[in-house]
């Protein structure tokens, strides 16, 4: 039998990837066996980010786990509390978040997280062109020592297909022994080796500076009609944020292709490249103007965890950009560094970019359209060379005139 716990609300605001929404309050969820003994206890707030199709194209949506969410009767303590157990949370019109636990002699973990969502729920998915129920799932890194609770104050992101679930201020314990959370805990890696304290921490040494230029990597996105995006570029995040001691810093973070996974989706109106690296999630959205036949970078969405920040969960987005622009069927190329200002606190630095979206014939780059920065860099040596040639010509003319006058001053004897 599953019994839902209570919930409490807080006044903090959370900037999600697309819109500013009120942060969901942490809720306590309890799973009990037939004797009323708790076997799973969990307290967290959860934010969901996904996209779905409408008649006007793909649309991104963010929503919170509501305070009305309840523990489902399909939750289980396993056989005798010794085997695999599960916490099933239901909310809205047929949405289900499931945490499946497993254990060994020393540790337990959330082996699998599954999210089932109903696209016919018009409150969350307005104007959805599909009414089907979709299921996504993924393994997680949520694990703790037996008889200890799992604790993670920082945002813990779980990527499941085109859905990203972010758990915040999470306290989770399976195979509970005394109907309450343990006094001992296993902290998540995002929080660091020791729990945060209310008092300001001592000044931390500056981190090792990121390399001047990031690694260049190749990306591609495929749809039902073949390749819809081909890109080669180096990406660098320039982020301004406030530290725990209330000082403001600006730091650069390079995206390392060796520690990165990517994917995306293709629609007639929007091509999205999604890049994931640890607790970092970056989405680049390319749009096409049917009238002018121009393809351009329209949206940049970032979510990442900054362990030394006063608010570790950093979110930024802008879906009204117009960068990396080229004609449909052509590719955009720029060897110079380009800085795309997304918000006041975040800019995306792009190095040696070569990109083509929507129509990519044969999976290869089309005719190249050079960026203005490269054209300007070519004009400088041409102008300098022309100036030097002109100067040489002036000196030569002056020399010839001077030589002619010197001969005119003498008579033949």
N, C-alpha and C positions, 0 to 999 in steps of 0.2 A: 504494500500500500504506500502511495506517495503523498506526502503532506507538504504544501507550499509554505515557505517562511514569509516573514514580513518584509517590508521595504521602507527605506527612508530617503528623503530627497535632500539635495544640497544645491547651493546657489551658483555653483561654478558653471561657466560657459565653455563649450567645446566647439572649436572651429573645425568642422568636418571638411572633406575634400571639396565639396561643391558649394554648400550653403552653411551658414552659421545656425546651428541647432542647439537647443538646451541639452546639456549632457545628461544621459540617463542615470538615474540613481542606482546605487548598488542594491541588489536584492539578495535575500538568503533563500536558498533552495535546499530542501532536506528530503532524502529518500530513506524510508523506513521499511523494515521487514514486517512479516506477519505479526510479530510480537510487539511492534511499535518501537523497536530499537533502531536508532539511526545508523546507516551504513555509509551514506554519502552526504557530505555537507559542502555547500558552495556559496560564495558571496562574490558578486562581480557586477559591473555594468558592461553592456556589450553594444557596439556600434557595427552596422552592416553597410557595406558599400558594394553595389553591383550595377549592372546595366541590363536593359531589356529593350525589345523592339516595339516601336509604335509605327503608325502610318506615316509619320514624318521622319522616321529614321531611329537610330539608336539613342537611348536616353539613359543618363546616369542617375542613380538614386541612392540616397543615404537615409538610414532610419535607425532608431534605437530600440533595444529590447525594452518593451513597456513595463511599467510597474504592475500591470495586470497579468503578466506572464506567470504561468503556473507549472508545477511539476506534474507530468502525466502519469497516469496509472500504469503505463507500459514501462516505467522505470523499474530497475531490478537491482536487488542486492546480490544476485548470484546464488548458487547453491551453498547454503550454510555459511554465507559470507566469505567463502574461501575462493570462489571462482570469479570469472569476469562479471563486472557489474556495470550498470549504465544509469545516467541521469538524462531524462528526456524532458525538455522544457517546451511547452506549447504556448503560442500567442497569436493574436490576430485571427485571420480567417484561414486557418490551416497551415500555419508556419510552425516548424519543429526544429529545435536545436538539440542535438544529441551528443553527449560525451560518453564514449565507451572506455571503461577502465580495465586494465589488466595488471597483474602483479607477479613478482617472483619472491624469492626468500627475503630480499632486502629492500626492494623498491616497488613503487607502483607508478603508473603513468596513464595519461589519456592517450591510449593507443590510436584512437580514431575519433575525429569530430565530423559529424554529418549535419548538413542543413538542408531542410526540405522547405521550399517556398512556393506559394500559390500565386501565379500571375493574374488570377481573376480577382485578387484583392485590389479594388480600385483605389482604396485609400493610400496604399503604398505604391502601386503600379498604375497610375492613372493613364488611360488611353492605350493600354497594352494591346498589341495586336494578337497576342496569344493568351489563352486561358488555361494553359497546361500547368501541371505541378512538376517542378524541377527538383532534382537532387544533386548536391555536390558534397564532396567529402575529401578529407586529407588527414594524414598523420600529423601529430603535433610534438612539440618539445616540452610539453607540460609533464613534469615528473618530480617525484619527491621520495625521500626515505620513508620506509614504513613507520607508522605511528608518529609521523610529522605532517604538518600541513604545508601545502604549496602556497607561497606568498609572492605576488608580483604587483608592485605599485605601478610600474611603468606599463605602457601599452604593449600588449602581447598580440601580434598580428598573426592570424592563421589564413593562408591563401588557399581557397578551395575553388579551382576553376576560375570563373569570372566573378566570384564572391570573395570579399575580404572581410573577415570578422576580427574586430579589435576588442579584446578583453582588457578592462582597466580596473585597477585596485582590486585584483583578484585574490581571494583566499579559497582554496579548494582542498578537500581531504576526502579520500576514499578509504574504505575498510576502517571506519571510525570505531574506537573501542569503548569510549565513555560518554556517548551521546553529546559530545562537544568537541570543538576544535582543540587540537593539541597545543600545549604551550610552546613546544619546539616547532621550528619551521625550516623548510628548504627554500632559499630565495632563488628567483629566476636570474639568469645571467644579465638581463637588462638592468636590474637594480644594482648590480655590482656585488662585491664580496660581503658588504655589510649593510644593514638596514639604514635607511635615511633617518636622521634625527631632526627635531624641531630647530635646534640651534644651528646657525650657519657653519658649514664645514670650513676647515682651514683652507687657505689658497692652494689650489692644485697646480702643479707644474704645467706649463703650456704643452699641448700635444705636439708630436713631431709634425712639421709642416707637410702638407700634401705636395706631391710632385707638381712642378709648374704646369705641366700639361698632362691630361688624363690619357689612358690607353685608348687607342682607336679600335672599335669593334664593329662587326657586321651584324645586322639585324634583318629579319624578314617576317612578314605576316602573310599567311595564306588563308584564302576563303574558298567557297564552293566553286568559284570561277578561276581559281589559280592564285598567283601571287598578287597581293594588292598593295604591298609596301616592301621596298628594298632600301636599306640604309647602311652607310658606313660612317661612323663618327665617334668622337670622344666626348664624354659628358662629364661636366663638373657642376656641382651644386654650390652656390654662394649664399650662405644662410646667415642672417642676423638674428640673435636671440639673447635672452637674459639669463645669466647664470644664477645659481642658488644664492650667491652673495649679493645679488641685485645689480651686478655690473653687466654691461652690454658688450657682446663680442660679435665679430663677423668672421666666419670661418669657411674654408673651402673643403669640399668632400668630393674626391674623385670616385667615379663608378668603375669598379674593377671588373672587367668582363669575366675573369676567372672565378669570380664569386657571385655571378649573376645568372638568373634565369629570365627568359622573356617569352611573351606570347602576344595575343591581341585578337582583334576581330575586324571583319570587313562588312560594311553596309554600303548602300548606294550613296549615302550622304556623309558618312564618317568612317575613317580608318583609324584604329586605335592601336598603338604599340604600348604594351605594358611590360615594365622592367621591375624585377624584384631582386633585392640584394640584402639578405639578413632582415633587419627590421625597417627596411626602406622600400617604398613602393612608389614608382614614378610612371605616369601615363602621359603619352604624347598623342594628341588628337589632331588628325589632318582632315580638313574640309575642302570642298570644291564648290566654286561659284559657277553655276551652269551657264550664266549669261556671258561672263568674261572668260570662261574656260580656264580659270586660274585655280591652282591647287596650293594650299598654304597650311602652315602650322597654326591651328586655331586655339587649341587648349593645352595647358600643362597642369597636371594635378600631382601633388607631392604629399606623401605621408611618411614620416620617419620618427625614430626615437632618438632623443638627445639626452643621454644619461646625466650630463652635468648641468642641464637646464633647470630653471625653476619650474617649468612645465615641460616634462620630458616629451610629451606628444606634440610634435610640430606638424602642422597642416597648412597647406597653401594651395590655391588654385586660381586659374584665370582661363575662361573659355571664350574670350573676345580678342584674341591676339591675331596678328597677321604677319607671320614671319616665314622664312624659307620658301618664298613664293616662286612658282614656275608655272608654265603653261601645261595643260593636261597632255600627257604623253611624253613630256620632256622631264629631265632630271635637274635638280638644283645642286650646284656644287660651289663650295667656298673653302679655300685653304686657310684663310684668315680666321681668327677667333671671332665668333659672334656671341653677343650677350643678349639674351631674351629676358627682359625685366618682367617677371610674372607678378609679383607683389612688391611692396616696399621692403619686405623682409627676405625676399627670395628672388634670385635671378638664376637662370640656367645658362651656363657657358658651354658653347658647342664648338668643338675643334675639328677642322678638316672634314667638314660634313659633305656627304654626297647622298642625296635622298630622292626617292621618287615614290609617289603614292597614287592610288587608284589604278590607273592603266599602266601596267608593267608588262610589256610584250615580251614573251619568251623568257621571263624571269631575269631579264637583263636591263641595265640602265639605258634609257633613251638618250636623244640628243641633249647636250649639256647647256644649261643657262648659267653663266658665271655670275657670282654675286658682285654687288657694287664695290665692296671692299677690295676684292681682287682686281677689278678693273682700275680702281684708283691707284693700287700699288703698282700696276703696270704703267700708268701714266707718269708716275714720278721719275723713273729712270729715263723714259722717253723725253720728258721735259728737260731733265738735266743734260742728257746727251745733246738735245737740240741747242740748249744754251751754250754748251761748250763748243759745239760746232760753229755757232754764230760768233763766239768770241775769237776762235781761231781765224775765221774768215775776216773779221774786223782787223785783227793784228796783221794778217797777211796783206790786206789792202793798204793799211797805214804804212807798212814796210815798203811796198812797191811805190807808193806816192812819194815817200821820203827819199827813196833811192833815185827816182826820176828827177826830183828837184836838185839833188846834189850834183848830178851830171850836168844840169843846165847851167851851173855857176862857173864852168870852166870853158876856155876857148882853145882850139887846136893851134899849135905853134907851127 
